[in-house]
């Protein structure tokens, strides 16, 4: 029942910024329901919703205070049920986020855990005594800056938080915690969701001995304290796989799927390890392509290496709510280069994830400092761009108030003026738009078993040309991408299946203008 995942195109909805139905300037579940037709018409097979659970919103939903209720900002449980129902009517599967590495410090579990060292949830979080001089237990640093340990005067101990102090780490080593998380999964599976995206899945378990992370011995200080260290003991511990085996057994009973987010110094290796077997994740994606600043044939070859013959299945994305949008990062905000990046994502081996606005070619938004909401961006300003530029409102109607995102005069984040011109209605009227291209490319992919689920064979090619063959059954598709500005040629013959930009198949072979692609049936 979970086989659908391997051939799917999955669309990520960041609910706060997708569509606001109640006019408060914040997106909600009813707004998402209104726009599910857009996703179905795009040709996607599933939606992934970022967190909509009860939360104090210190990290905008990734600090959960109740895993089995909807935050009133987004709606109600009835709205969640209605979204699942409507998605299924449209033929869309529903994947929801689960944030199990940590909870909010306002969660009832943490409130009880911090109350004493003897209560039933005393070891549901990662607590440790101070060193004799009062210092934290070890040298671990938080991803959002500063020490990863915070002193709690009630317990007179430190608690671990790999992110904000308001996001204490759950002790997923504890079988009782595992049981509680599986109960959360069961709650949503019974409501009809088709799977889970597991936030920072390789952070679930910490080193039991709380050993210091070794220094990288850097000659120059990096932007963030945790980057001084090799993250040997804070993540990717072998015991994580034991919990994933329990989760996989539960998911298999429901025919549901799991998608893991990998954040690691060896992202591709961990991505493969965490999907290598019937007792692990169904698929996983890492930040390897999400943080790539220049798309080259070497980047893709490295991403594809090691998967042939493996039991696991990769997922890939070029944009999401955590990184600089791909049109800005990889395509210089150029529509033609953006189309090329979309075509590449949709043709490499693995499950592609589109982030809301990818299909429009939205550039990364400019958000002035006084409008920043992202705690990470504020903490490291001005050394980093931050995440808010990827989270601004989705533009639906070019000439409407706030581009049709909300009836309110403003939204929780500002609308980038460039985005209104790229609104869905404007692109619907343009046969050459990025949106029109996205629909065509997804439809072409859907018609090809080779592109959806086939094997991949990387081929030698000159200069900036990336060449690979996808195959399934008797179908073979040669995929040629010119990732550079200069024209290029490649020896090929067959029948043209699809082209991106000015590319053609001549008697002498494939002729590829700058930033073009050609798909050839061979």
N, C-alpha and C positions, 0 to 999 in steps of 0.2 A: 504493500500500500504506500510505501514511502518512495517508490521508484520515480515518482513524478519530479522529485527534487533535481535529479541530474539533468533533465532537459529543460528546466524552468528558467524564466527570466523573472527576477524578484525585484519589486519596487519598494523602496524604503520611504515610509511616511514619518516625518518628524512632526507629531501632532500639533505642537505649539505654533507651528509656522505654516501649516498646510492650508487650512481654511477655518475661519472663525464664523460659526453659525449664530452665536448669541450676541455678538456685537460688543464684547468686552476687550477686544484687541488681542486676544489669545486664541489660537486655534483649538479645536475641540473635536470630540468624536462625532458629533452630529455633522460638523463641517466635513470631516473625512468621509462620512457616508455619502454626503452630497456629491463628492468628487470621485467616488470609486469607478463610475462609468468612464472617466478619463483614463484611468489606469487600465481598465479592461479594453478600451478602444486602442490604447497604445500597443496592446498585444501581450501584456505581461500575464504571468501565470499565478502570481502570489504577491501579497503585500507583507512587509515587515513593519510593524509599528513600534517606534521607540516608546519608552515608558509613559504610561498614562495612569499609574497607580498613585495612591495617596503619598504625598511627599511634602516636606517643608520647602522644597525647591532650592536648596543651597547649591545643588549641581543640576538643577532643572530636570528633576525626575530620576536621576541616577543615584538618588539618596531616598530609598523607599522606606516609608513608615508603616505601610500596610500592603502586603503583596497580593491580597485578595479583595481589594476594593479599588474603585476608581476615584481619583482626586476630583472633588467638585469643580475644579477649574476646567476639567475636560468633560465632565458629564457624570453619568451614573453607570452602574452595572447593567441596567436595562439598555443603555446606549451601546455598551460594549457588545451585549448580546445581539442588538440590532445590526451593528457593524458586521459581526461574524455572519449573521444570516444573509445580509445583503451581498456581502462579498461572495459567499457560496452561490447565491443566485446568479451572480455574474461569472461564475466559474473560476473565481479567485480563491486560492488557499490563503490562510491567515497565520502568520508567524508573529509572535509577540516577544518583546524583550523580557529577559529575566536577569536581574542584577543580584547575583548570589555571592559575589566576592565580599560584599559589604552591604550593610543596611544604613538607614538614617540613625543618628543618635536619638531620634524621637520615636523609634520603633519600640513597641512594648517589650520585645525581647531584650533590648539593650537597657531599657529602664530597669527591668528586673535584674539583669546581669550585673549592673553597676551598683545595685543596692547593697550587696554583701558578697562575701566569698563563699557562702554556704548554701545559697538558694538553688533552686532546680535549674536555673539557667546561668549559674555562676561561670561555667566554662563554655558558654555558647559564643563567646567572643575571645579574642586573643589578648589575654592579660599576662603581665609579667612584673616581677618586683624590680625596684630600682637597684642600681649598683650601690655598693656601700657609701659612695659619695653623693648619692642622689641622682646620678646621671641615668639616662635611659638605658634599657637592657643591652642595646647594641647600636651599631652605626647606621641602621637602615634610614633611608631618606624617602620622603613622600614624593609622588609623581608631580604634585602641584606645588612643591617647594617646602623646605623645612624638614624637621625631624618627623619620622613616621610614627613616633610615639607621643601620646599626650597623657599627662598626669591626671588622674581622677582622685580627688580628695576623699570621696566616700569610701572607695576600696583601698585607697593608699597604694595604688598600683598604676602602672602605665597600661594603656590599651593601644593596639596597633591600628593604624589607618594608612593604607597605601595611597590614599587620595586626600580629601579634606579631613580635618579633625571631626567634622560632623558626619563622616562616613566610616564608622568603626568596622574593622574587618571581622566577618563571621569566622568562627572556628570550624571550618568544614571538615576538619579531622574528626570531629565529634560525631558519632553515629546518630545521636539525637538531633543534631543540626541537620544532618543529611535527611533524616526522616521528615523533619519539618519542611525542608525544601522540596522533597518529593511530594509532600501533601499539597504544597503550593502548585506544583506542576499538575497534579491530579485535578485540583480545583479548576484550572483553566482548560485542561483536556476535556473534562466533563461538560464544559460550556461550549466546546466545539472547535477550539483552536487546533491548528494542524501542525504546530511545532513551536520551537523556541529558539531565539537567538540569545546566546549566553554571553553576557558582557564580560570582558577580560577573563575568559574561562581559565587561563593558565595561572591566574592569581588566586585561585580558590584555596590552595593549601600553601602554608608557609613552612620553613624549616623548623622541625620540632625542637632542635637544640638552640635555636635563635643565634646562630653563628653570624659573625660580622661578614658583610659582603667585602670581597677583596677590592683593593684599589686598582684602577686602570692605569695609574701612573702617568696621567696626562701632563704634558708640559705646559698646557694653557688651560685656564679655567673654562669649563663649558657653561652654557647658559643656565643650567639647572643643577642643583646639588646632587640629585640621584645619578646624574651622568658622570660623576667622578668614579662611580663604582661599577663593577661587573655584578649584575643582578643575579647572583648565583643562588641565594637562599630566600629571596622574597617571592619567587614565582617559579612555575614549571617544575614543581616537585612531583616525584613519581606517584605519590598517593592520590593526586588529582585523578589519575586514570581509574583508580578503584571506585571513586564516586561516580565517574562518568559511566562505568559499567552498570552501576545500579540505575542510573538515569536512563541509559539506553534500553535496559530491560523493560522499564515502565513505558517508554515511548513506543517500543515495538508492540506492546500489547494494544496500543491505541492506533497503530499505524502512523504515528506522528514522527516528526523529524527534529533534528538538532543542528544548529549552526553555531559554531564557536568563533568568537573574536580572539585572535592571538596577538598579544603585544609582547615581543621578545627580541633579544639581541640576535637570535638566529630564527627569524620568523618563518622561513620556508621549511626548515627542518621540523620545527614544532608543529607547523600546519600539517605536515605529513604524518608525524608521530601521533597526533591527536585524532586522526581519522583512519588510522591503519588497523582496521579490524571491525568485526561485527559487534564488538562490545565498546566501541568508542563513538565519537561524534559522526553523524552522517556526512557532514562537511564542515569546513572551517575556512575563514579568510584571515589574512594578516595585513599588516600595514606596509608590506613590501611594495605593492603598487600604489597604495594610497599616499605614500610619502615620496615616491619617485618624482624627481624634479625635471627629468628629461627622458622621454620615451625613445629607447634605442632597441635594436635587435638583440643586443646582449642582455638587456633587462628582461625581455620576454623569454629568451632562451633559458636564462637562469630560473625564471618562475616556472617554466614547464618541466625542467629537469627533475627526474626522480619520481614522477607520477606514473609513468608507463609501467604496467604490471602491478602497481600497488593496489591494495584493496580500497584505499581511501579515495576521496573525490574532493578537489579543491573548489573554492568559491573565490571570486575576484570582484573588486570594485575599484573605481577610480575617484569617487567622491563619496563622502558621507558627512554626518553632522560634526565630525571631529577634525576635519582637515580642510586645506585650501581646495576650493572647487577645481575640478580638472580643467575646464576651459581656461582658467587663469594660470594654473600650475603647469599645464602641459601643452597648451594650444595658443598662448598669447592672446586669449580672448577672441580668436579668429574663428568664424563659423565653419569654414572648410576644414581647418585642423581639428576642430571639435568633432565634426562628423567622422573624421578619420579615427579619432580616439574611441568614439562610440562603436564604430565598426570593428575595431581591434578588440575591445572588451567583449563584444558579442560573438567573436569568432574563435578566440582561444579556448582551450579545453578547460571546462569547469562551468560552474553556475555563476552567471553574471548578476550583480546587484546594481540597480540604478537608484540613485538618490533623487528625491524630488527636485525637479528643476534641471536634472541632467538632460532630459529629453528636450529642454528648451535651450540648452547651451548657456545657462545663466553663468555670468562671471562671478567670482568671489566678490561679495559686497563690501563696500567701504563703510565701516562703522566708526564714528568718531569716539574718542575716549570717553566723553561724558555720557554716551549711550551704551557703553559696554555693559553686558550682564554676566558674561562668562568669568567665573572666578579664576580660571587659569590665565585668561588673557589679562585680567587686571593685575594678577600677581606678577606676571613677567613683562608687563608693558614697560618700554616699547620694543623689547627685544624680539617679540614674536607677534605674528598677525592675530593669533587666537582663533577661537571657534565660532564666534558670533557671525562672522561674514558668511558662513555656510548655513546659518540658521535664520536668516531674514525671511520675511513673508513671501510665500509663493504667489506670483502674479497670474491672475486669471483673466482679467478684463482690462485692456490697455487704458481706456479712458474713464474707468470707474474710480471712485474713491479708493485709495490704497490698493489700486489695481485689482479690485474685487476680492481681496483677502478678507476684509472686514468692513462693516458699516461704521465702525468707530473712526474718529478723526486721526488716530494714530494707533500703532500696534506696540507690542512689547519690545520689538526691535524695529528700527526704521526700515522703510522700503527704499532700496537702492533705486535712484531715478532711472538707471539704465535698464532695470528689470521690467519696468512697466511696458517699455517698447517691445519686450520679448514675451509678453503675456500670451496665454494659451489662445485667446480669441484672435489675436493678431497673427499668430503663426498658423492657425487653422486656415487663414485666408491666403497663405503664401505657400505655393506648391514647392518652393525651394528652401523652405525653412528647416531649421534643425529638427523641429517636431515632426514635420512631414518625412524627413529622412529617417528619424528614429522609428516611425511606424513601418516604413518600408524595410528597413534593415531587420527589425524584429520579425516581420512577416517572412522575409527570406530565410532567416535562421530557423523559424518554425517549420518551414517546408523542407529542411535538410536534416536528416538524422545524423549525417556526418558532422555538421556544425553543432548540433545539440549534444550528442552523446558519444561521438566517434573518437577514435584514437587521433593522436597528433604526431607528426614527424617533422622535426625542424630541418630545413634545407639550407645549404650554403647559398649566399647571395652577395653581390658586390655592394660596396658603399653603404648607403642608408636604406637599402632594400631589406625588408624582413620577409622571408618566404617560409611557408610551412604547408603541409598537406594534412587535411582532415579526412578520415575515412570511416565508414560504417557499412557493413554488408558489402554490396557491390558499388556503393557510392564513394567517389573520391572527388574532393574539392581542393584545388590549389589556391591558396590565399596569399596574395602579394600586396605588400604595403610599402610605399615610398615614404619614409619618415623624415625625409629631408626636403629642402626647397628646390634643389636642382632636378631636372628630368632624369629618368633612369630607365633602363631596359632590363628585361629578364627573358631568357629563352623558355618559351612555353608554347603549348598548343592545346587545343580543345575547344570548348564552347563557353562563351562568356555567360556567367550566371548573374553577376551583379557588379556594379562599378561605383566607386566613390570618387567624385571629381572627374578630372580629365584623364581617364585611363582607357586603354583600348587594346584589343588583341589583334595584331597584324600578322601577315604571313611570316614576318621575321621574328615574331615573339611579342611579349607584352611590352607596351609603351606606357610608362607611368610618369605623368607630370608631377611636379612637386606636391607633396601632401595628398596623394591619391592612392587608391587601392583597386584591386581587381580580383574577382572571384571567378575561377575557371573550372568547369567540369572537365575532368580528365578520365 
